[in-house]
Amino acid sequence: MNNNHLTRWISGPKIVALLLLLISVQSAFSQGCVIARGGACPLGIHGSEGLLHEGDWQGTVAYRWLRSDRHFVGRNEQKHRKFDGTEVINDTHFIDLTATYAATDQLWVSLTIPFVHSDRSSLYEHGRIQRGHTQAGGLADVRLVGSYWIFNPTEAKKGNISFGLGVKAPTGDYKATDTFGTSSNTTVIRYVDSSIQPGDGGWGIILETQGYLHIAGNLSGYMNASYLINPRERIEETRFSVPDSYLARIGFDYLILPKYGISFTLGGRIEGVPPEDLIGGSLGTRRPGYAISIEPGFTYTHKRFFATLTTPVAVERNRQRTYNAATTGDAAFADFTVNGSISYRF
């Protein structure tokens, strides 16, 4: 997932600012067992010197890592799971490759090719005899998004807002299998858990928005939000749901070392999967829920080069009740995630 930060505009020599693209991987805002698949992430600008003008290109590589092992039912943590050694652990690495083209100063188009690799360990999936591992990875779901800035970015130096619309293609494997252990000490080939499937199996509609506002001096504000609509209800072979997902971020950016182009960012973040989808049915196996995090980070800018590092730390996790379910199940969440991105403008 890469992260969208705010743009700062100050008098004197122009400082390249943030508002970096929150580039997601196929599940770039995944929180472990709660599959908050991305596919809906705003584009981004980097201040007055970092603007993409008509005909410009920008390439970005983004990385995200998480390890989910803390189980929640609603907002209540099942602390005994770790004590008993029965927790499920998802260890996932995401890499996004994104190319952005400025058709005009205000209209940008972004193509993201994401990759993912996940390792999942558990007792209950392997006959409850010993902890076993399953893995899945490869190409995830490719995304194409167009974003339009309401005001001309070369003139709107105090603030601006954009809206985006795009599509997610089901290019990732959504029927990945691996070897599972059994209670009789044999093995069997089955579909891996939905939380580590590289793809979700559905065509998606991406809605997004982002904005920035210069507040005073070196201080600015940023926001971005995205929603992925998945009309397909479920995969018949696996019975996995094809759920919607969402992400929203808001915060502040402060240029702490102007000479070196280093900024500190601090904001709030929510990401998750709703119990019911906006379009289409909501049946199938899903783990709805959300995580709210405090997200500190740093950015570095130098001419055409931009880099970010953020570590959202969860302050609330809520495993919500699945649509049409009698009781609320559990899900594993991460304590924090690590997000980094590097961009270069051509």
Secondary structure, DSSP 8 states (H G I E B T S, - for coil): ----------SSS------------TTTT-BTTB------------STTT---TT-EEEEEEEEEEEEEEEEEBTEE-THHHHHT---EEEEEEEEEEEEEESSSSEEEEEEEEEEEEEEEESGGGTTTS-EEEEEEEE---EEEEEEESS-TTT--SEEEEEEEEEE---S-SS-EEEEE-TTS-EEEEE--GGG-S--SS-EEEEEEEEEEEEETTEEEEEEEEEEE----B-TTT-BB---EEEEEEEEEEEEEGGGTEEEEEEEEEEEE-SS-SSS---SB---EEEEEEEEEEEEEETTEEEEEE--EEEEEEE---TT-SS---EEEEEEEEEEEEEEE-
